[in-house]
Amino acid sequence: MIGQAPAAAPAVEELAVAPELWSEAIAAEAAAGWRFAGLHAIGGDDAPGLRAVLRRGAGHRLLTCRSAARRAPSLVEVIPAAAWDEREAHDLHGWAFDGHEPLRPLADHAVPMTAWAPVVEGRDAHQVAVGPIHAGIIESGHFRFHVVGERILHVDVRLFHKHRGLEAAAEGLRYSEAVAYAQRACAADAVANTVAYAQACETALGLWPHDDVRRARTLLLELERLYNHLNDISAICAGVGFAAGTMLFAALKERAQRINERLTGHRFLFGTVAVGRSHLQVDAATARGLRSELGVLAGDVERGWRELQFAGSLQERLDGVGAVEATTVRRLGGAGVAARAAGIGQDARDDAPALWYEGFAPVVADPATGDVAARFQVRGEELVTTLALLRDLLAAPVAPAGSEPHSATAAVGAATVEGPRGPGLCTVELDGDRVARLSLRTASYANWPLVALAARDELLPDFPLVNKSFELCYACVDR
């Protein structure tokens, strides 16, 4: 395990770009090895701007252009993953993007259906509408399927039905208070989002977390990943009607969340992350008890997973369904489990100096088929890694701790943290001790466009299985 802060904290560089050079500048950065991580509108009516965030290793580079006319060249030709970001900036902040045709609405629902769903014509083609209200206790999401018989030709995913304005609500609050808004973007990714927020603030404040803060945050992140992966394996089993696997892994997930509650007082680990410090305390006796309990849970997970591998009726329903190849994942900026299932070994944990990962190696599906079976496999193998990390992190007590000055303060900070669904990006502008601007781009936001492509040419009854294999969040898109 790593125990010392690096010589230099991960850098956050800011570069100003003229609007007419916007796409050229970002294309040059991408050619130099910087990966697109997100784009959002900044500034008010007096100085509207766009900010693109790129990431390489643990460092971030922020490119900003200002345009009083709110107009810039589109990035979609060079960075297709920016499509949703541009559509959102258009709908919510009035930006126009030259070359993005058609610029279909994303968050603006006051438009006719023909504005956001293409017309599909041909013999026997028809539409099936699902949502936005569903039978389950989930957020609103609308899926419009274009099908022939039961074969899906195309599906439009329409979210943003309950946009809550969390980012705008955080503006003007002290950074110690605004953490609650990042946390409430999504319950299932509450730790990942708040750790990203805390690290972004600490970068701007020039702070570096104490070793116990780093250990505490990593412990919480892996506890969050544990119950999410158990839940997602259960959900995939449910998607094919395999009740034995559904109930077994739902019970294992319940045990994991009870551990969360005993350790932190909250099943979803709310209220466990703060800027510049950690209040989590795990004494030696508690650590020993948790390690023992996690060891028993690990044994039960291993036995349950082995049973799933030998359930032929389950495995045959997963193979070849909902496949997305690596080139498509890269083009659309897919991340997390979805990317690793397609053979892309990207995981923000392998370069996270502000956390407590040492010698971490991402799990990549073998074979990397990019289908439901591969996404299922990645989660099962990541459970082994997560349970081992948790037992390692609890080898010693964890004490409350703070942070120390490490670098110069800055107006803006950015951080990327790997959550259960992939890397989430948080960018924070500070004005003294108050938040001037908050932007949160979650892994679900990055991966939703892949769901529509994974569903193509599949049977309509298989869409719930495809959807569950990604298990993305509606809420953190409607932030």
N, C-alpha and C positions, 0 to 999 in steps of 0.2 A: 504494500500500500504506500501511496505517496504521502509525504508529511510536511513538505516545505512549499511555500509559495514560489512561483517561478520568478526569475530575475526581472521580468517585465510582464505586466498584465496584458491580456489580449487587447490589441489596438482597435480603436474606432476612429477611422479617418473620415474627414468631411471634404468633399470636393464640389465646387460650384461649376455648373455646366450651362452654356448658353442654350436656350430652347431649340434653336435650329440644329444643334449638334447633339441633341439628347440621345437619339438612338445610336448614333455613331460612337459616342463615348461609352455607352453601356456595352455595345458589341465589342469594343476594344478591351474592356475589362473582362468580359466573358472569355475572350480569346486568350487573355493572360492567366486564366485559371480561376477567376472569381465566379462563384455560382450565384445566380439570382435567388434572393431570399424573400423579396416582397417589394411592393410599391404602394405609396399612399399619398394623399393630398395633405399639404401643410399650409400654415399661414391663414390669415383671415382675408377680408375683402381688400385690405390695404396692400398686402404682399402675397398673393396666392402663389403656391409653388407645388412641385412634385418632388418626392424623395424616393429614390430607389435604393434598396439595401442589398448589398452583395456580401457573400461570406466566403472566406478561404481559411480552412483550419478553424481556429478559435477567433480569428480576427474578422472585423466588419468594416466595409467601406461604404460610405453614404454619399450618393451623388444627388445633388439638388439642382433643379432649374426653376427659375421664376418667370412667370408670364402673366401680365395683367389681363391678357385676353383669355387666360386659362386654356391654352392650346399648345400642343406639343406633338412631335412625330410619334407614331405608335411604335411600340417595341415588339409587337406580335410576330413580325417577320423574322426577327433575330432571337427573340425570347418568347416563344409561344406560351410559356408558363405565366406571362404577365397579363394574359387575356382577362381573367376575372378581376384582377386589380384595376385595370383600366376601365372595365365596365362599372365597377363600384365607384371609382373616382368620378366617372361621368354622371352616374345617377345621383350620388349624394353631394357632390361638390361642383358639378357643372363643367367638368373638363371635357375638351374635345381632343380626339387623337387621330391625326391625319394618317390614313392608310389602314385603319382598323374598320374594315367593311365586311359585313354590316356590324355596327356597334350595337349589339342587342342589349336590351335592359337586363340588369341583374337584380338590383334592389328596388327598382321602380315598378310597381305592380299596376299602376294606373294607365295601362296600355292595353290595346287589344292583343289577343293571343297570337295573331300573325306577326306581331313585332318581336316575339321572343321564341316562338316555335316554328320551325320551317314547315312548309306545306309538303306533304308526301302524297304523291298520286300514283295510281297504277291499279291494275286488276287485283281485286280482293284486299287491297290495303285499307286498313281502318285504324282508329285510335282507341286506346284504353286509358282513361284518366284515373289516377290513384292519388288520394290526398287532395288538399293539404291536411285535412283532419283524418287521423288514423284511429284504428281500434285500440291500439296500445297506448300506454302513458308515455308518449314521446312528443317532441316538438313538431311543429308544422313543417311539412315538406310535400311538394307536389311533383309527381312523376307523370309525364305524358308519353305513353308508349305508342309508337307507330309499328303496327304488326301486320303480318300476313298469316292468317290462321293463328298459331301460337308462337310463331317465330318473330323475334324482335328485329326490326329493321333499324330503328333509331329510338332513342329516349332522350327527352329534355328533362333536366333536373332544375326545379324552380324552388329556391329557398328564400331567405330574407322576409318571411311572413311576419316575424315578430322582432324586427330590428329594435334593440333596446337602447342604443345610444350610450353604451357604457364608456366608450372612449371619451366622448364629449362630456359626460357627467363627471369624469375624473379631473377635468381641467379646472384649475384654480384651487384644488385641494392640496393639502400637504402630502408629500410623497408617502408619509407614514400612514395616511388615511386612504389614499388612492389604491393601495394594495388590494383592498376589498373588491374593487371593480374588476381588476385583472382576475382575481380569484373566482368571481361569479360569472365569468364568461362561460364556464363549463364545469360542472361538478366532477365529472370523471377525469378531467385534466387540471384540476384545481392546483395541485402542487406544481406541475410543470409550468403552468402559466404564471403562478406567483413567483417561482424561483427565477424565471426569465425576467419578470418585472423587477424583482429585487436586484438581480445582477446588472440589469440595464441602469437602474438608479445608482448602484454602487460604482459602475464605470464612470458615470457622469460626475459623481461625487469624489472620484479618485480614491475609493476605498477598496481594500482587499480583505475578504472574509478570513477569520481565524480558522484554524484546522477543525475545531469542533463545529463551527458553522458549516463548513464544507461537508463534514461527515454527516451531520444532522440532515442537511438538505438531500444528500445522496440517499440516505436511509429512507427518507420520505418519498423520494422519487421512485425508488425500487418497490416500496410498499404499494404505491399507486399502480405501478406497472404490473405487480403481482395480481391484484384483484381484477384489473382490467383484462389481462390475458386469460385468466380463468373464466371470466364472464364471456369473453369473445369465443373461446373454445366451446362453451356451453351453447352460445347463440348459433354457431355454425352447425352443431349437432341438431339443434331445434330446426334449422333451416331445411334439414332433410328428414325430419320426423324421427330422429334417433333418440328416443326418450331416455334411454339408460345413460347415454353420455350427457344429455342436457341436464338431467337432475344431478348426476354425480358432480359435474364441474360447477353447477350452480351452488351446490352444498360446499364445495371447496372454496368458492368465491366468498360465501357467507362466512366461513371460518377466517379467511384473510381479512375481511372487513371488521370482524370482531376483534382481531388483533389490533387493527387501526384504532378502534374505539378505546380499547384498554390502554393503549400507549399514549394517545393524544386527546381522547375525549370526543372524537368525531369519526364516524365511519368513512367519510370521504376526505378526512384529513384537513378540514377547514381550519383556518386560524393558526396554522403551524409555521408559516413563513412570514418573516418581517424584513424590512430593509436594514441592512447593516448589523444584524444580530440574529441570534436564535435563542428561543426560550426552551427548546426541547431538552429534557433531562432524562437520562437513562442511567440509573445507578447499576452497580455491578450485579446485584441480585436480580434486578429486572432484566438486565441484558442476558444473564444466564438462562432465566426462565423463557425469554423470547427465543433464544437460540434453540433451546430444547423443543419448544412448540413448533418452530419453523422446521426443525429436523423431522418431526413427525409428519407435518404437512407435506414436506418434500417427498417423503416416502409414499404417502397416499397419492400425491400428484403423479409420481413415477409409475405406480401401479395402474392408476386410472388411464394414463397416457398409453401405456403398453396395451391395455385392453382395446383402446380405440384403434391402435395400429393393426390389430388382428380382427377388427370388425369389418369383414369384406363388404357387407351391404352399405356401410358408411363410406369406406374408402372409394368404392366404385362411383358413388354419387358426387365425389369431390374432384376426381381426376378430370382435367380438361375443361372444366366449367369456368367461365368468367376470366379467361386468360388475357393478360396485357403484357406485351413483349417489352423488353428493356428499352428499345429505341423510343417507344411511345412514352414510357415512364419518364425517361430523361427529357424528352421534348416538352412534356407538360409539367415537369417539375415535381413528379410524384416522389414521395418520401416515406421513411419509416418502414413498417412491415410490408407495405405494398411494393416498395422499391427493392427491398432485400429478397422478397419472393421472386422477383424478376432477375436476380443475380447482381444487383447493384449494391455493393458493400458499403453503403453510407450510413453512419450512425454518429450523431453528434457526441455520443459518450466517448468515442475514441480520441477526442481532442477537446477535453473539458477541464482545463486547469483549475477553474474555480470550484470544481466539485471533487469527488474522491474516487476517481477511476484510475486504475493503474494497469497497464498491460491489457486493456480491454480490446477484444476482437469481436466485430459484428458477426451475427449469425446470418449466413446467406443460404438460401434454399438450394438443395442439391437432390434432384435436378432443378434448375432455376426456370421452372415452367411458367411462373407468373400467374398461375390459376388459383382457384379456391384451395386446392390441395397444398400448394406451396405456401400460401398465406397461413394456412392451418399449421403446417410444419414449422414455419418460422416462429410462431407463437409458442408452440410446444417446446422447441429447443431454447428459446429465450427464457422460458420459465426456469430451466436448469441454471442458466447464468444468473438470473435474478435471485433465486433462492440461495445460491452460493455467495453472491455479493452481500445479501442481507446477513447471513451468518458471519461473514467476515467483518462487516461493519459493526456487529454487536459483540465482537471479541473483546472490546474494552468499553468502559462507561462513556457516555456522551454528556458533556456538561454545557450549560448555557454559556454563550460567548458572544463577542461582538466582532467588529472589523477595525482595521487600522489604516491610516493614510498610506497610500502606495504610489500615487501618481497625481499629476495636476488635475484640477477639476475641469469640466467641459460643459458646454451647454446641452449636449445630447449624449445619450448612451444607448447601446444596443446589446442584446444578448440572445443567444440561441440555446435552447434546452431540449433534449430529446425526451419526449413524453411517450405514452403508450402507443400512439398512432404515428409518431415521427417527431421531427424538430418543429418547435414553435418559436417564433421570433417576436421579441418585444423591443420597441423603440420608444424612448422616453426623452422628451425635452423638459428641462427644469429651469425654473426662474426662481433662484434662491432655493427655498425649501418647498416650493410648490410646483405642481405639474402644469406645464404649459401645453403639452401635447402628449398623448398616449396613443400608440398604435400596436395592435396585437394581431399577428397573422399566425393562425394555428395550423397544425399538420392536417386537420380535417379540411380546412380551406384549400390547402394545396392538393389534396387527393380527390375531392369530389368530382372534378372533371374526368378522372379515370373511371369512376363507377359507370358513367354513361357509356364509355367505350367498352368496358368489360362486359356490358349487357348485350352488346350487338351480336346478332346471330344466335343468341341463346333462346330457349323457350321461355315464354312469359312466366310460367309457374316457377322457373328457376331464379327469377330476379330477387326474391327475398334472400335466397342463399348467397347470390353474388353480393348483394348489399351487406349482409351480415358478415361476409368474409373481409370486408373493409372495416365495418363497424365504425363509421364516421359519425361525428357529432353534428347535429343541426344547430344546437344552441350557440356554440362558439363561432359559427359563421354569422349568426344573427346577434352579434355582440353589440 
